[in-house]
Amino acid sequence: MPERDDLIAELRELGGRLRVPPAVDQRDAVRARLARPAPRRPSVRLVLAGLVAALIAAVTLVAPARAAVAEVIGGLLRVAGIEVRAEPSRTSLPATPGPLPSQGGSSLDAVRRAAAFPVGVPGVLGEPEQVLSADPDPQGHPRVVTLVYQGGSVRFDQFDGRLETTFLKTSPDARPVELGGPVLAAAWLPLPHPVTYVGRDGVARTETARLAGPTLIWTTGAVTYRLEGISAFDQATATASSVR
């Protein structure tokens, strides 16, 4: 076929004009590569161990913050250490509420030394008229510290929010609120409502129940606060912001 012969002739002529570098001997390079030890791949067991460690670290960091978040589940609002049932109270309250377990008067300096958590004071309220500590552990660390103002009409409770439930409340008007800053979660209870103390043993003590006034509750993660008796939300949040 003439066309095929012409193509062959053109290819031969092109091959004569191309400059191809001499072939490089690759045998030494191949031998050197074969002599190297194969890179060790991490075993499946090590990979799984690393993944498990990373998961544990993530849960450790996230769990405290998540536990502090205000949650509303089935009519139950939770802020670290405080549970509020969003329903009217179904129980009667004692005429004269009893004090918290082992409650006693103290000084601000004394409770700050004794408490296992940092005790704060609302700057806008000034020095408390009374300082109470209650429900100490065997080492003498109080579980709850209460500062009393304005003749007892304003109470400021604080406790370690990483512990189990400390207060039970019943209020159909409770709602989560945002305070910003270091506050992880907060809730506002605008109307008077029943509040009951839950002791270290997990028992709700009805003798401590009382009708609390409007209350702002919030947590910074390490400490949970209850500010009771300030009826205006803006004033309550300003008081909360002044805690040092």
HUPE-V437326 format. One line per field, one symbol per residue. ss: DSSP state (~ for helix, > for strand, _ for the rest). phi: phi as a letter, one per 40 degrees, with the letter a starting at -180 (. if undefined). psi: psi as a letter, one per 20 degrees, with the letter a starting at -180 (. if undefined). Layout:
ss = ???
phi = ???
psi = ???
This chain:
ss = _~~~~~~~~~~~~~~~~_________~~~~~~~~~________~~~~~~~~~~~~~~~~~~~~~~~~~__>>>__>>>>__>>>>__________________>>>_~~~~~~~_______>~~~____>>>>>_________>>>>>>~~~_>>>>>>>______>>>>____>>>_______>>>>>___>>>>>>_____>>>>>>>>>__>>>>>___>>>>>>____~~~~~~~~~_>_
phi = .cccccccccccccccccbbcccccccccccccccccccccccdccccccccccccccccccddccccccbbbfgbbbbdgbbbccaccbbcbccbdcccdfcacabcccccccccbccbbccccgcccabbbafccdcgcccbbbbbbfggcbbbcaacccccdbbbbbacbcacbbbggcccaaabbcbdacbbcbcdcgcccccccacccdbbbabbhcbbbbbbhbcccccccccccccb
psi = phgghgghghhhhhhhhpopqqqpojgghgghhhhqqpppqpqhghghhgggghgggghhhhggghhippqooljppppoippppmqqpjqqqqhnqrrqpkqqqarghghhhhqjqpprpohiibpqhqpqqqlqrhijoqhppppprlkiipqoqqroiirrphqpqopijqqqrphabiphqqqpniqqqqpqporhjjppohiiqroqapppqrqjghpqqoopiohpgghghhggijp.
